[in-house]
Amino acid sequence: MTTMSLNTKKRVQIFQKVPELGLFMVFVATLILFSTFNSYFASLASLKILLVTVIYTGIVLIGQALLMIVGELDLSVGAVASLGTITTGLMLADWNLPLPVAVIIGIGIGAFVGFLNGFITIKVGIPAFITTLSMLFLARGISYVLSGGDPVYPLPQGTGNLSRPMILGFPSAVWIFLILFITADQFVRRSVLGREFYLIGGNKVAAKLSGIKVDKIKIGLFTLCGALSAFAGILLMSKLQRSDAVTGLGWELNVIAAAAVGGIKLTGGGGSLTGAFIGILFLQVILQGLVMIGLNPFLLEAVIGAVMIVAVWISTQKTKK
């Protein structure tokens, strides 16, 4: 065997052990490409802005990615974020509740909506696509009714303390996201329950036969997804210092696209949170880069759709091999 073939084999083994490496290399190459048009694009300041931009949808992505790994999805995450921020804002502005109490109740409302999604999907038997799509309209409608269609403001002083304080040069919201992401990623990689997620997504029947409590796990992940969605909306409320019913508009498609581009199988049983996170960074870099070079804004979503199709096709080819 020649030296070249040995090196090729080693490279293949590396990519098999670290499947996120390929997407990360594409991400870096994209940064370099756009930086040729504007040197500021790949600077530390620009990368910092990139990270701050994706943390809110990134928090939602954690719950969505876990659901997709077990073979489910939630289309209501953006609406649940809206419901979480509106209810929390009203509790702060109208009811004068302390910030921690209002935040906990807001997250609890999101968790309850997620639980309803899971219960209806798993126990009643209505597919997640239909259940969560219906919940999207329901939660968004309730948000508009509660707010009267207008933003909720002014919020009490101190509301921004949740996401605005600077720690080591980054807003506290960034550190909150990183803690949640690293905790979830390590849990999935290293715990027995985390490994069971992949078995459930890969073969639900085999998972049940092996004694895994598939229904409870799926309902639990729906609940977690709802709680994280509401929390993301509340964090954004803290940054903007107001609650708005349009919060989270389109987030559901953004996080699903990021997860798919990041290598999470739409059928379940494959992918990782790290890959999903790189995916959301990659899509945001493409958006910012295309805006920078002056592409027609109406074409941006079309480009993201094309990238998603290519990414899913590549994932499908790897699965077949």
Secondary structure as UniProt FT lines:
FT   HELIX           3..17
FT   HELIX           20..35
FT   TURN            36..37
FT   HELIX           39..42
FT   HELIX           44..69
FT   TURN            70..71
FT   TURN            75..76
FT   HELIX           77..93
FT   HELIX           99..119
FT   HELIX           120..124
FT   HELIX           128..147
FT   TURN            148..149
FT   TURN            157..158
FT   HELIX           159..162
FT   STRAND          166..167
FT   TURN            168..169
FT   STRAND          170..171
FT   HELIX           172..190
FT   HELIX           192..202
FT   HELIX           204..209
FT   TURN            210..211
FT   HELIX           214..240
FT   TURN            245..250
FT   HELIX           251..261
FT   TURN            262..263
FT   TURN            266..267
FT   HELIX           273..292
FT   TURN            293..294
FT   HELIX           297..299
FT   HELIX           300..320
//
